[in-house]
Amino acid sequence: MFSREIFQIRMNNIKFFIASNCIFWLLILGACSQNEVKNSQVPSVKNSCKYSKWLQIYELEKSIEIKVLHPDHPEIIYSFSCKKKNANASSNNKDNVLIPCLNIASLSSTHIGMLSVLNSEDAICAVSDSKFVYNPSVKQGLQSGAILSLGSSQEISMELLISSGAKTIVHSAFSGDFPHRKELKKMGITCIPNFDWREEDPLGKAEWLLLFGYLTGKEEQAKKLFSELVISYKATMKKVKKQTKDQLISGNFMRDYWYAPAGESYNAKLFKDAGMNYIYSKTKGTGSYTVSMEKILMDTKDVKIWINPGFRSRAEIIKSNAKAKRLNCFQNGKIYCYSNDLNKFWELSAVQPHLLLADLYSISSIPSPKNLNFYIELK
């Protein structure tokens, strides 16, 4: 439960002095330099993460060591040392994070979802893109003023960010390092990049739940939840006897090109694990696979299922791009999407891949599946 009184105390104490002068301090501190953490030594203890490519967590005797690997620059490793509040802090080119973190700026929907399944919404002090929030408690916090809205994730208000009292910022690093990261560190604010969106395995994407578990002091709860979803995910996989004969396409047109998940992406793995016959499963890459208008029409002539067009109805698809009507799967197939509740999907699907997989398995194996977790059939 969020409290307006708590918010008012926070704002009265820090907003006038810090927020009104934040640009000045950022300019002054910008002259300070800090070495990038490169080729960071890996602890000798076992990594707690089993599926993630980019997140490593090590439980040491006196601290928790978190390492975030940069997907595009393997020489760069962001290191964070989580210390209990009564523990001595030490630094070796690391950010020292006091846990539990009670002032987190969550700059992605998936981060809110992971905090919400841990019942840690009260740790959130600021969010970006607030109009897309699904969680009722976070919405209430935004309405009462206990949580600050920082605007678009692409244009974060630094003044509001500092005013929020955030001590830890978790961001998706779409455009590289967080703006003014080094300067913010000098002010006692730690920026943690989250590359869950670059994972190739849905379970690796969901495993970032452990990061939020350790940050909030709820690591045992996070481990238990993750273990349960892994069991559920694999139980659904066991139901898949063989790949369905019906071909599947995913994505949609953007002007004259079709953008589909590449064959090494976590979306493609979801399709494979659900027993779906995804036509671009053999393509390389973890991002988007771009196809020309002529090629997509030829490739989809036998496709029966269209997944994730990004719209709520067939009429909206045609309104966006009339060329879609020429697809055989539009005329004679079935179309499914999560767009009936986009906010729910973006917030919870990453941390609930077992439910996402169950939906896809039902779509591929049941003629007219009902009561899906995220998806609906478009009419």
LINPEWO-V547336 format. One record per helix or strand of 3 or more residues. SS is the DSSP state (hx for helix, st for strand). FROM is the first residue (numbers start at 1). TO is the last residue. If there is no record, write none. Layout:
# LINPEWO-V547336
[[SS/FROM/TO] [SS/FROM/TO]]
This chain:
# LINPEWO-V547336
[[hx/4/29] [st/55/59] [st/64/69] [st/76/84] [st/95/99] [st/104/106] [hx/109/117] [hx/121/123] [st/124/127] [hx/130/132] [hx/136/144] [hx/158/163] [st/168/171] [hx/181/186] [st/190/193] [hx/196/198] [hx/202/206] [hx/209/215] [hx/219/239] [st/247/250] [st/252/254] [st/257/261] [hx/266/273] [st/288/292] [hx/293/299] [st/303/307] [hx/314/320] [hx/322/326] [hx/328/332] [st/334/337] [hx/339/348] [hx/353/365]]
